[in-house]
Each structure stands twice: as C-alpha cells, then as structure tokens.
C-alpha cells in the first residue's frame, strides 16, 4: 500500500500484537467477520477497526483500474462456471451484478482465484463431492481416507451454492436444458445426483 497515506491510528492497529491478518487478501476473505476479528485484538477499538476497513476499501478503489473491469469479471465468471459447473452460481451472480462494495467484490475475486489455482485433482475431488459422490468412492479414486476427503471438501464447501436452494435447482436445470427439451432422469443425475430431489423441492416451494 505504498504511496497511500496511512494515519497513525491505522499503523498502530496493524502493528498491534495479535493482529489477525497477514495480508489484505486474508482480511478480504474474512468478510463480515473482519470487524469482529479486529475488535478481539487488545488495544484495537471500534473506531480504529472501522477506520482500517474504510482505508482498505478506499485503497482498493484507488488501485482498481476503471478500464475493462466488467470484461475481466465476465472472463473470471466464465472460467469458474466451466471448472466448477453449477457450484458457484449464486456468488457469481453477485460478483457479476457489480452492486457489491469493493471489499465484497475483491473477496469473491480472491476466492475465485484460489479455486482456479487449485491442483487439477483437487478441483476434480471438489466437483465429485459436490455432485453427491460418496466420500468413500472419492477417497478410493485418489487414494485418500474418507475422513481426509471430508476435511478437504469441508475447507471449501462454504464457498459453494446451497443445493437446498430452489434457485440452485432452477439454475442447474437451465444449464442442461436444450431448447424446450426437458432432460431425462439420467441426464439430471449425470449433472448432479442431488438435482432430481432439489427440483422436486423447488416445485413444492413454487
């Protein structure tokens, strides 16, 4: 953040013992929990914490190029949709909407970059788990224990869509429909094992 004036209050906040964030990305990833995490540090008060968060947002606004931001978002969203089909539709919609504040947008962008930089096998493991393939089956495929697969998936599962949401069911159906042709049960299952039951629930909630 060189070149951007930092107040004594913010410097004191950052240099406080037990400061919870090593990088700006970690602060962004904390999302709504960032403020409470800062307030748990001794000598950081509400005013200091809010000033720090406001400074970070201001810095991001100043350092974000105004050219091609929309195109860059579309490019990232396209890649995420291809690599993690049907898994992040809600967060992608929020990201593409452009109405989220800068910190929220950067948090999502940081998350997407992390996902895209995962090893190929890790991406495949996450896709299989999300589709409802059993932990045992996934573990055998990669030579991992059931518990290790669960640990890996749970690390990222909070980033994926809630499959109990009617919105996820409808979005997923739209992805695999060709024209007015309704997909068969086999096609639904091939996309995601939980999709048939999710569609049934979504119809109940209409």
DORO-23869 format. One record per residue: z, y, x of N, C-alpha, C in turn. Coordinates in pm, whole numbers, padded with zeros to 5 digits, always signed. Each point is the difference from the previous one (the first is absolute). Example, Ala and Ser with C-alpha at 12.3 -4.5 7.8 and 13.67 -1.06 7.14 Angstrom:
BEGIN
+00780-00569+01319+00000+00119-00089+00000+00120+00090
-00072+00105-00035+00006+00119+00082+00073+00109-00077
***
This chain:
BEGIN
+00000-00120+00082+00000+00120-00082+00000+00126+00086
-00049-00016+00124-00005+00114+00089-00091+00107-00059
+00037+00128+00025-00079+00109-00054+00048+00046-00135
+00093-00073-00060+00056+00038-00130+00146+00037+00020
+00038+00126-00033+00137+00045+00025+00102-00084-00077
+00104-00039+00071+00105-00082-00060+00131+00078+00006
+00068+00014-00113+00124+00076-00004+00112-00076+00070
+00103+00073+00038+00116-00062+00065+00064-00103-00091
+00000+00029-00131+00058-00093-00096-00073-00135+00003
-00134+00006+00004-00079-00123+00001+00018-00075+00131
+00003+00072+00112+00023-00064+00130+00133-00072+00003
+00103+00066-00054+00133-00062-00006-00003-00125-00085
-00075+00006-00111-00012-00113-00092-00065-00119+00071
-00111+00026+00069-00074-00107+00068+00081-00061+00113
+00077+00084+00069+00076-00048+00116+00137-00056-00037
+00030-00006-00130+00130-00052-00044+00013-00148+00035
+00118-00040+00041+00025-00141+00031-00018-00084-00126
-00077-00107+00012-00023-00086-00116-00116+00045-00086
-00081+00095+00050-00118+00044-00076-00086-00122-00031
-00031-00025-00128-00057-00130-00041-00148-00023+00025
-00072+00102+00044-00146-00016+00012-00046+00027+00143
-00073-00098+00056-00050+00015+00137-00132+00077+00002
-00075-00008-00109-00130+00067-00008-00018+00064-00138
-00099+00087-00009-00034+00062-00129-00045-00107-00098
-00071-00101+00050-00047-00109-00088+00116-00073-00065
+00107-00022+00075+00118-00067-00056+00061+00086-00111
+00004+00130+00022+00054+00091-00101-00087-00005-00126
-00132+00000+00019-00091-00007-00114+00016-00130-00077
+00015-00111+00075+00015-00132-00063+00127-00009-00083
+00100+00081+00035+00127-00003-00074-00016+00057-00140
-00103+00083-00020-00027+00054-00133+00118+00076-00058
+00034-00033-00125+00108+00069-00070+00137-00028+00062
+00007-00105+00084+00127-00034+00063+00027+00083+00125
-00099+00079+00046+00015+00077+00123+00118+00097-00009
+00010+00070-00112+00107+00098-00015+00137-00065+00008
+00021-00108-00074+00130-00067+00001+00031-00058+00138
-00104-00048+00071+00021-00053+00135+00047+00110+00094
-00058+00118-00013+00041+00113+00083+00143+00044-00031
+00034-00002-00128+00133+00044-00041+00110-00097+00044
-00040-00122+00036+00099-00097+00050+00038+00024+00145
-00074+00092+00067+00027+00030+00140+00103+00113+00008
+00099-00021+00083+00107+00099+00017-00060+00131+00052
+00047+00110-00054-00040+00135+00039-00136+00043-00057
-00063-00085-00080-00123+00043-00068+00034+00025-00147
-00006+00126-00040+00029+00035-00138-00126+00005-00085
+00019+00027-00128-00112+00002-00094-00103+00106+00037
+00049+00117+00041-00092+00109+00034-00084-00036+00122
+00063-00059+00101-00072-00039+00122-00103-00109-00030
+00040-00099-00081-00089-00111-00032-00123+00050-00077
+00022+00087-00097-00112+00052-00078-00091+00087+00085
+00061+00077+00092-00082+00084+00088-00089-00086+00090
+00056-00111+00050-00078-00090+00085-00117-00060-00077
+00027-00050-00120-00106-00060-00081-00108+00102-00036
+00043+00123-00029-00096+00106-00032-00085+00033+00122
+00064-00001+00119-00073+00028+00123-00106-00108+00025
+00037-00127-00019-00094-00110+00022-00119+00014-00094
+00027+00030-00127-00110+00014-00095-00089+00118+00038
+00062+00112+00042-00076+00117+00041-00086-00031+00122
+00059-00075+00094-00073-00039+00121-00122-00086-00035
+00019-00094-00091-00109-00089-00038-00112+00077-00068
+00037+00097-00082-00101+00082-00069-00082+00078+00103
+00070+00060+00099-00070+00081+00099-00087-00085+00092
+00043-00124+00026-00071-00082+00097-00104-00091-00064
-00011+00002-00133-00099-00084-00069-00131+00076-00017
-00110-00047+00057-00128+00068-00016-00042+00004-00146
-00053+00112-00044-00040+00012-00140-00135-00064-00027
-00076-00029+00105-00134-00056-00015+00006-00152-00012
-00071-00053-00095-00020-00146-00015+00127-00078-00034
+00104+00067-00048+00122-00073-00037-00030-00096-00114
-00076+00046-00100-00030-00085-00115-00084-00120+00042
-00099+00025+00086-00084-00110+00047+00080-00101+00081
+00092+00050+00083+00083-00088+00080+00088-00087-00089
+00054+00059-00106+00082-00076-00094-00082-00110-00067
-00120+00035-00042-00086-00099-00066-00033-00114+00095
-00023+00033+00127-00033-00102+00099+00118-00096+00020
+00120+00057+00015+00120-00082+00018+00022-00087-00123
-00014+00059-00119+00022-00073-00125-00100-00115-00014
-00124+00023+00039-00102-00104-00009+00035-00119+00089
+00046+00029+00121+00036-00107+00094+00122-00077-00050
+00100+00072-00049+00121-00065-00052-00036-00090-00118
-00084+00049-00091-00040-00080-00116-00073-00127+00042
-00076+00009+00108-00075-00115+00048+00091-00100+00070
+00093+00050+00082+00086-00089+00079+00119-00053-00080
+00043+00076-00099+00115-00040-00083-00038+00015-00147
-00096-00081-00048-00053+00016-00136+00106-00016-00109
+00005+00102-00085+00091-00005-00115+00147+00014+00035
+00031+00034+00124+00140+00000+00043+00062+00139+00004
-00082+00103+00009+00053+00137+00019-00067+00101-00093
-00045-00045-00117-00078+00087-00087+00079+00123-00046
+00128-00019-00030+00079+00112-00051+00024+00105+00109
+00034-00044+00121+00023+00095+00109-00131+00064+00045
-00110-00075-00008-00130+00058+00034-00039+00108-00100
+00029-00024-00127-00030+00100-00103+00080+00128+00026
+00126-00016+00038+00084+00116+00033-00055+00073+00122
-00043-00077+00099-00051+00056+00124-00130+00077-00022
-00089-00057-00083-00129+00063-00025+00009+00117-00096
+00107+00002-00080+00016+00105-00100+00009+00138+00065
+00064+00004+00119+00011+00125+00073+00107+00094-00050
+00077-00043-00102+00103+00088-00057+00136-00020+00065
+00015-00109+00078+00127-00025+00066+00020+00103+00110
+00128+00032+00031+00025+00096+00107-00042-00060+00133
+00000+00083+00103-00052-00042+00130+00081-00115+00058
+00132+00007-00013+00084-00106+00056-00029-00133-00068
-00012+00001-00134-00029-00124-00073-00137-00055+00040
-00098+00088+00015-00134-00043+00039+00000-00059+00140
+00070+00066+00093+00005-00050+00136+00077-00133+00007
+00100-00014-00085+00076-00126-00003-00091-00115-00043
-00079+00024-00103-00094-00103-00045-00104-00029+00109
-00050+00106+00062-00100-00018+00105+00056-00080+00117
+00125+00030+00037+00065-00074+00109+00015-00147-00038
+00035-00025-00124+00013-00138-00050-00134-00073+00007
-00106+00066-00046-00131-00063+00001-00047-00031+00142
+00024+00093+00092-00040-00024+00138+00076-00118+00059
+00128-00010-00034+00080-00113+00047-00059-00130-00050
-00037-00003-00129-00057-00120-00059-00132-00038+00067
-00084+00100+00025-00132-00026+00059+00010-00048+00145
+00108+00039+00067+00018-00039+00141+00072-00134+00017
+00033-00064-00111+00064-00131+00009-00100-00103+00054
+00050-00104+00070-00089-00107+00045-00069-00065-00120
-00118-00054+00023-00079-00061-00107+00078-00108-00075
+00071-00085+00075+00077-00108-00064+00112+00056-00088
+00061+00110+00045+00108+00059-00080-00055+00056-00131
-00117+00064+00006-00062+00052-00122-00030-00114-00097
-00054-00111+00054-00033-00114-00084+00125-00060-00062
+00107-00008+00078+00127-00052-00051+00049+00085-00118
-00007+00132+00015+00045+00090-00107-00086-00015-00124
-00130-00014+00021-00091-00018-00116+00032-00129-00075
+00023-00107+00075+00029-00129-00064+00131+00005-00078
+00102+00059+00061+00130+00010-00069-00011+00084-00125
-00073+00112+00009-00015+00087-00116-00073-00071-00113
-00096-00086+00036-00077-00072-00101+00080-00113-00065
+00120-00023+00046+00084-00102-00062-00004-00136+00066
-00066-00009+00118+00001-00126+00073+00143-00026+00048
+00046-00123-00011+00140-00030+00032+00032+00026+00147
+00125+00034+00026+00045+00025+00137-00020-00124+00087
+00025-00117-00059-00017-00124+00076-00145-00018+00044
-00092+00024-00092-00142-00016+00030-00044+00099+00109
+00043+00124-00014-00036+00102+00099+00061-00034+00136
+00125-00046-00003+00066-00037+00124-00072-00111+00074
-00044-00103-00072-00073-00110+00062-00131+00048+00061
-00061+00094-00067-00130+00051+00049+00014+00071+00135
+00114+00067+00018+00018+00079+00123+00108-00056+00093
+00049-00118-00032+00101-00061+00085+00132+00073-00002
+00036+00053-00117+00124+00076-00015+00090-00067-00103
+00129+00026+00013+00093-00053-00100-00012+00082-00128
+00045-00057-00110-00001+00069-00128+00078+00130+00009
+00116-00005+00067+00085+00117+00012-00067+00110+00082
-00071-00040+00106-00068+00101+00083-00111+00069-00078
-00072-00076-00082-00104+00059-00084+00064+00099-00098
+00112-00041-00058+00070+00088-00094+00043+00130+00068
+00051-00011+00123+00044+00119+00074-00116+00095+00027
-00113-00057+00041-00117+00083+00031-00050+00071-00126
-00010-00076-00109-00053+00060-00122+00095+00105-00057
+00128-00028+00006+00097+00094-00057+00000+00133+00075
-00041-00002+00126-00006+00124+00079-00102+00098-00057
-00106-00054-00060-00108+00085-00049-00015+00000-00153
+00069-00090-00067-00024-00018-00144+00026+00127-00081
+00092+00085+00047+00029+00124-00070-00115+00100+00003
-00097-00026+00085-00117+00087+00009-00108-00039-00099
+00012-00119-00058-00105-00051-00088+00031+00028-00146
-00103-00012-00084+00016+00028-00142+00093-00100-00068
+00062+00045-00106+00084-00085-00083-00090-00077-00096
-00008-00131+00019-00093-00079-00080+00047-00019-00145
+00120+00045-00029+00045-00006-00139-00048+00123-00078
-00063+00094+00072-00047+00122-00064-00132-00025-00074
-00009+00042-00127-00127-00015-00074-00116+00071+00072
+00033+00109+00070-00104+00074+00072-00062-00088+00108
+00083-00077+00072-00054-00087+00105-00093-00105-00061
+00040-00057-00113-00081-00103-00065-00137+00055-00041
+00000+00118-00059-00127+00058-00045-00088+00041+00117
+00060+00056+00103-00076+00039+00119-00063-00122+00067
+00077-00108+00007-00050-00122+00064-00115-00058-00081
+00014+00001-00132-00106-00052-00086-00129+00081+00019
+00014+00131+00008-00118+00086+00018-00071-00030+00131
+00075-00040+00101-00058-00028+00131-00091-00123-00002
+00034-00097-00083-00076-00125+00005-00097-00017-00117
+00003+00095-00093-00095-00008-00112-00138+00043+00044
-00101-00069-00049-00140+00036+00026-00062+00038-00134
-00023+00131-00017-00052+00047-00129+00103-00026-00109
-00047-00059-00111+00091-00032-00111+00046-00145+00002
-00034-00070+00109+00034-00141+00011+00147-00017+00037
+00076-00065-00089+00141-00027+00029+00010-00119+00095
+00078+00013+00106+00013-00110+00097+00070-00121-00061
-00032-00116+00053+00065-00123-00046+00140-00009+00058
+00076-00096-00052+00135-00023+00052-00006-00032+00149
-00100-00079+00040-00014-00036+00141-00025+00123+00086
-00081+00093-00050-00030+00123+00074+00124+00089+00009
+00076+00004-00108+00125+00078+00003+00097-00059+00101
+00012-00132+00000+00092-00068+00091-00045+00015+00145
-00131+00003+00021-00053+00015+00135+00034+00137+00056
+00004+00100-00088+00034+00136+00044+00149+00010+00028
+00080-00049-00093+00145+00001+00016+00061-00097-00100
+00085-00088+00048+00058-00102-00087+00086+00059-00112
+00050+00121+00021+00086+00062-00101-00079+00084-00100
-00130+00016+00022-00077+00089-00087-00008-00048-00146
-00024-00128-00028-00004-00042-00141+00127+00036-00077
+00115-00031+00058+00126+00030-00069+00023+00151-00009
-00043+00073+00103+00017+00146-00002-00086+00063-00109
-00121-00053-00019-00087+00050-00106+00059-00030-00137
+00059-00118-00015+00064-00036-00127+00112+00098-00032
+00082+00032+00099+00109+00094-00019-00052+00139-00032
-00110+00039+00067-00055+00135-00025-00052+00012-00142
-00053-00108-00055-00048+00003-00138+00116+00014-00097
+00112-00063+00035+00120+00009-00084+00050+00144-00008
-00018+00075+00115+00053+00136+00007-00095+00105-00053
-00120-00042-00042-00095+00099-00054+00048+00052-00135
***
